[in-house]
Amino acid sequence: MTETRLGQATNFDSWKHAYAKRAENLAVSEVRALFSVVSRPEVVSLAGGMPDVSAMDNDAIRSAFDSLMSSRPQYALQYGGGQGDLRLREQICQIMELDGVHGSVEDVMITTGSQHALELISDLFLDQGDVVLVESPSYVGAVGIFRHKEAHIEHVFTDHDGLSPDALEEAVERLKADGKRIKLLYVVPNFANPSGVTLSEERRQRVLQICRDHGILIVEDNPYGLLYFEDQPPKALRAFDGDGVVYLGSFSKILSPGLRVGYVLAPPAIREKLVLANESAILSPATFAQMLVSEYLATCDWQKQVADYRNLYRTKRDAALEAVRQYLPSLHTTEPAGGFFLWLTLPEGLNSKEMLPLAVTELVAYTPGTAFFGDGRGHENIRICFSHPTAENVKVGIHRLANVIDRQIELLETFGSSK
């Protein structure tokens, strides 16, 4: 076998025979595959859902670091418990109250980002062939996890008001009639990744009732809930149901993704299982990162920082929508009231995945819609992330993208093909 550097493909995998069957479902996501491209400084990346950490108050982080190392270094540099730091869990309860969620500190567990929480929940609940209901489209990281667990991913129709309760009820009845076991509904109700839409208050109540009636556990992922641009979104699903909803949160979008600190609020029995799973997987979440976040929350005006982020991302959202209206007036786009994302629909006949290499040659990158479906759909869609580039570069990137789309439309009209 030819020796290669890490990250390079080999022509022959001498251990392929020994992999577990589920390893066949592991593949680089379409988002991660773009990282090497978008790291080039000349490329405007509208692809990865990254926060603008340049807007972070570095002095506040430095002050929290100094305070922590002055007061409790012997704890911060040591192993911790599998459930996570108690003071941080208490602070998380206060943060969740801003979303209408009132939970016990005993039912909060710290994770290595909310992605880790989703992995633990999926491992706890999903057997091969079990059904997970998701929005259409749904978060690429969740799709990857569910696929790895060999679950059946069922997309439920979603529009500008979020996931459709009528479509949810139809899907549940159809799948049950086919003898399928429906275990979970995974939903990002606020400024969803990738669509940017928010589940309406009326629909939240209906979704809760449908899942109660059919014994389906809801996994509510809310990384963007505090990043609203106008009105605060409706109360969380978890605010109305303490037994039927597992609630996920993260500091990646309101503080820093580099710290890798997330959390899960679960009913007591599920929380006990999750703590055991957490200890089995990683022994304990990173103590230093947890205590640094806790010290930051205790010593700095974190709510002002979140307000600054809201203002920044609102400006970038406005720049993105203005550019779409100017350069791509015929395309349909969602108009998010918070978060990071626009969801564009291409003219019939264009293929977002096939078009991506052409876009990169024009020095702009995006994420094809196919990344957000578990069934091969999404070729006619593009996710635009406006959070990381400057507002000016957001406009530049969309202008470049418009040039690519216009040329593809001309080719389609001339030759009847998007290639």
Order of alpha helices (4+ residues) and beta strands (2+ residues): alpha-beta-alpha-alpha-alpha-beta-alpha-beta-alpha-beta-beta-alpha-beta-alpha-beta-beta-beta-alpha-alpha-alpha-beta-beta-alpha-beta-beta-beta-alpha
